[in-house]
Amino acid sequence: MQSTYGTAMRRGVFPHEGGYSNHPDDPGGPTNHGITLAVARRYWKADATAADLRAMPKSVAEDIYRRHYAAPLRYDDLPAGVDYCVLDYGIHSGVARAGKVLRRVLGLPDHDWRVTDDVLRAVATHDAPALIGAVCDERLAFLRRLKTWPVFGRGWARRVREVRTLALELARHAPAQARSDGGLPPSQSQSTRRAAQGATVGGIAAASAAAAAAAAQQAQAAGAKPAVVAAIVVLAVALAGGAWLWWRRRRGRRAPSHGATTEEQ
């Protein structure tokens, strides 16, 4: 998971979800770390009881959130801040609803909830703080329509407010170049940039060679001595080779060391 995930869980999700509870007005029933008994039975223990849920380690909840909430919503591929506000919505109101709302605020059809590549490309064209605000506004409006709002509304409103604040903080501190590649996943964007750089240098070399050939032909047609024509060709080849060597050295200097962590890379 990208660097925002730990902060999102530590400062957002777990403090809001709290420990074990079994409020009579909560349609989810027994809950621990935000995991309902139904979810625990689906992803942890098929025969889990309320007592099992109460004793469930926090690490189990974190694994469930990582695999069954963050991964389907493509947390790692969303911009910082947007990732957290969409994930928290999914944890609170369901992955399907969070995915549909993200599509809706992007102006895309919401008959499907999946965060596809088309959704990521649309996200990349929007301002992250504006998306965070739109998702949080829709979330609060949805919660206000629920019949349990009179019971839980004050806490829900505080949660949405705090999610908005933390999400905007994460967006504000995100590296400026994190999504400058059109919203592709980091691994794809890095390889794409490297390929593009190589293609650009290759294009320069090819252009230099073509220009040398043209210049040599013109010089020869004008009656230039063979030595002059040869000098033109040698100079152009040297320039092309120099461009290629410069790019190789520059790429070598940028290669991460083996001791770097995934996040640093």
C-alpha positions in Angstrom: 0.0 0.0 0.0 1.2 3.5 -0.7 2.5 5.7 2.1 -0.9 7.3 2.9 -2.4 3.9 4.0 -0.7 3.7 7.4 -1.7 7.2 8.2 -5.3 6.7 7.0 -5.7 3.6 9.2 -3.9 5.0 12.3 -5.4 8.5 12.3 -8.7 7.9 10.5 -10.3 4.5 10.2 -9.5 2.8 13.5 -10.1 5.9 15.8 -13.5 6.4 14.1 -14.5 2.7 14.2 -13.4 2.2 17.8 -13.5 -1.2 19.6 -16.3 -3.6 20.2 -19.9 -2.4 20.2 -23.4 -3.8 19.8 -25.8 -0.9 19.7 -29.5 -2.0 19.6 -30.2 0.6 16.9 -27.2 -0.3 14.7 -28.5 -2.5 11.8 -25.0 -4.0 11.5 -25.3 -5.7 14.9 -22.1 -6.6 16.8 -19.1 -4.7 15.5 -15.4 -4.7 16.4 -12.9 -2.3 14.8 -15.6 -1.6 12.3 -16.0 -5.2 11.2 -19.5 -6.5 11.5 -20.3 -10.1 12.4 -21.5 -10.7 8.8 -18.2 -9.4 7.4 -16.2 -11.4 9.9 -18.0 -14.6 8.8 -17.5 -13.8 5.2 -13.7 -13.0 5.4 -12.5 -14.5 8.6 -14.4 -17.3 10.3 -17.5 -18.8 8.8 -18.9 -19.7 12.2 -17.8 -16.7 14.1 -19.9 -15.7 17.1 -20.3 -12.3 18.8 -17.8 -13.5 21.4 -15.3 -14.4 18.6 -15.8 -11.0 17.1 -15.2 -9.3 20.5 -11.9 -11.2 20.8 -10.9 -10.6 17.1 -7.4 -9.1 16.9 -7.0 -5.7 15.3 -4.6 -7.2 12.8 -7.5 -9.3 11.4 -9.6 -6.2 10.8 -6.6 -4.4 9.1 -6.1 -7.4 6.8 -9.8 -7.4 5.9 -9.7 -3.7 5.1 -6.6 -4.1 3.0 -7.7 -7.0 0.9 -11.5 -6.5 0.7 -11.9 -2.8 0.8 -8.7 -1.0 -0.2 -7.7 -3.4 -3.0 -11.1 -3.4 -4.8 -11.3 0.4 -4.6 -7.7 0.5 -6.1 -6.5 2.6 -3.2 -2.9 2.6 -4.5 -3.9 4.0 -7.8 -5.9 6.9 -6.5 -4.4 10.3 -5.6 -3.4 10.9 -2.0 -6.4 12.1 0.0 -8.9 10.8 -2.6 -7.7 7.3 -1.7 -8.5 7.7 2.0 -11.8 9.5 1.6 -13.1 6.8 -0.8 -11.8 4.0 1.4 -13.4 5.4 4.5 -16.7 5.8 2.7 -16.4 2.1 1.5 -15.7 0.9 5.1 -18.6 2.9 6.5 -21.2 2.4 3.8 -20.0 -0.4 1.5 -17.4 -0.7 -1.2 -20.1 -0.7 -3.9 -21.6 2.6 -2.7 -18.2 4.3 -2.5 -17.2 3.2 -6.0 -20.5 4.4 -7.4 -20.2 7.7 -5.7 -16.7 8.2 -7.1 -18.0 7.6 -10.6 -20.9 9.9 -10.0 -18.9 12.9 -8.9 -16.6 12.3 -11.9 -19.6 12.6 -14.2 -19.4 8.9 -15.2 -22.2 6.4 -15.3 -22.7 4.8 -11.9 -24.5 1.6 -12.9 -21.2 -0.1 -12.0 -19.1 0.5 -8.9 -15.8 -0.8 -10.1 -12.8 1.6 -10.2 -11.6 0.9 -13.7 -8.8 2.4 -15.7 -11.3 4.8 -17.2 -12.2 6.0 -13.8 -8.5 6.5 -12.9 -8.0 8.5 -16.1 -11.0 10.7 -15.2 -9.7 11.1 -11.6 -6.4 12.3 -13.1 -8.1 15.2 -14.8 -9.7 16.5 -11.6 -8.4 18.5 -8.8 -7.9 16.2 -5.8 -9.2 18.6 -3.1 -12.3 19.2 -5.2 -12.9 15.5 -5.5 -12.5 15.0 -1.8 -15.0 17.8 -1.2 -17.5 16.3 -3.6 -17.3 12.8 -2.2 -17.6 14.0 1.4 -20.6 16.3 0.5 -22.4 13.4 -1.2 -21.6 11.1 1.8 -23.0 13.5 4.3 -26.2 14.0 2.2 -26.6 10.3 2.0 -26.2 9.8 5.7 -28.8 12.5 6.5 -31.4 10.5 4.5 -31.0 7.4 6.6 -33.6 6.7 9.2 -30.9 6.2 11.9 -29.6 9.7 11.4 -31.4 11.0 14.6 -29.5 8.4 16.6 -26.0 8.4 15.0 -26.1 11.7 13.0 -23.9 13.7 15.3 -21.1 11.1 15.2 -21.4 10.6 11.5 -21.2 14.3 10.8 -18.1 14.5 12.9 -16.6 11.6 11.1 -17.2 13.0 7.7 -15.8 16.4 8.8 -12.6 14.7 10.2 -12.2 12.5 7.1 -12.4 15.6 4.9 -9.8 17.4 7.0 -7.3 14.4 7.0 -7.9 13.7 3.3 -7.1 17.3 2.4 -4.0 17.2 4.5 -2.8 14.0 2.7 -3.5 15.7 -0.7 -1.7 18.8 0.3 1.5 16.9 1.3 1.5 14.6 -1.7 4.4 14.8 -4.1 3.6 17.2 -7.0 4.6 14.6 -9.6 2.7 11.7 -8.1 -0.1 11.9 -10.7 1.5 13.9 -13.5 1.4 10.8 -15.7 -2.3 10.7 -16.5 -3.4 8.7 -13.5 -1.7 5.4 -14.4 -0.6 3.1 -11.5 2.9 4.0 -10.3 4.6 0.9 -11.7 3.1 1.5 -15.1 3.8 5.3 -15.1 7.5 4.8 -14.3 8.0 2.3 -17.0 6.0 4.4 -19.4 8.2 7.5 -18.6 11.4 5.5 -19.1 10.2 4.1 -22.4 9.2 7.6 -23.5 12.6 9.0 -22.5 14.4 6.2 -24.4 12.1 6.8 -27.5 12.9 10.5 -27.3 16.7 10.0 -27.2 16.4 7.4 -30.0 14.4 9.9 -32.0 17.1 12.5 -31.5 19.8 10.0 -32.7 17.7 9.0 -35.7 17.1 12.6 -36.6 20.8 13.4 -36.3 21.6 10.6 -38.7 19.0 11.7 -41.2 20.2 15.2 -41.1 23.8 14.1 -41.6 22.8 12.1 -44.7 20.9 15.0 -46.1 23.7 17.4 -45.5 26.3 15.0 -47.0 24.1 14.7 -50.1 23.8 18.4 -50.5 27.5 19.0 -50.0 28.3 16.3 -52.5 25.9 17.8 -55.0 27.5 21.2 -54.5 30.9 19.8 -55.4 32.3 19.6 -51.9 35.5 17.6 -51.5 35.1 14.0 -50.2 36.9 15.0 -47.0 34.3 17.7 -46.2 31.5 15.2 -46.8 33.1 12.7 -44.6 33.6 15.3 -41.8 29.9 16.2 -41.9 28.9 12.5 -41.4 31.4 11.9 -38.6 30.3 15.0 -36.7 26.6 14.0 -36.9 27.3 10.4 -35.8 29.4 11.8 -32.9 26.5 14.0 -31.8 24.0 11.2 -31.9 26.3 8.9 -30.0 26.9 11.5 -27.4 23.2 12.0 -26.9 22.7 8.3 -26.3 25.6 8.0 -23.9 24.4 11.0 -21.9 21.0 9.4 -21.5 22.5 6.0 -20.4 24.6 7.7 -17.7 21.7 9.8 -16.5 19.4 6.8 -16.2 22.2 4.9 -14.3 22.5 7.7 -11.8 18.7 7.7 -11.2 18.5 3.9 -10.5 17.5 3.3 -6.9 19.9 1.5 -4.6 19.1 -2.0 -3.4 18.8 -0.7 0.1 15.9 1.7 -0.7 12.5 0.8 0.6 9.5 0.4 -1.8 8.1 3.8 -0.8 11.4 5.5 -1.4 11.6 4.0 -4.8 
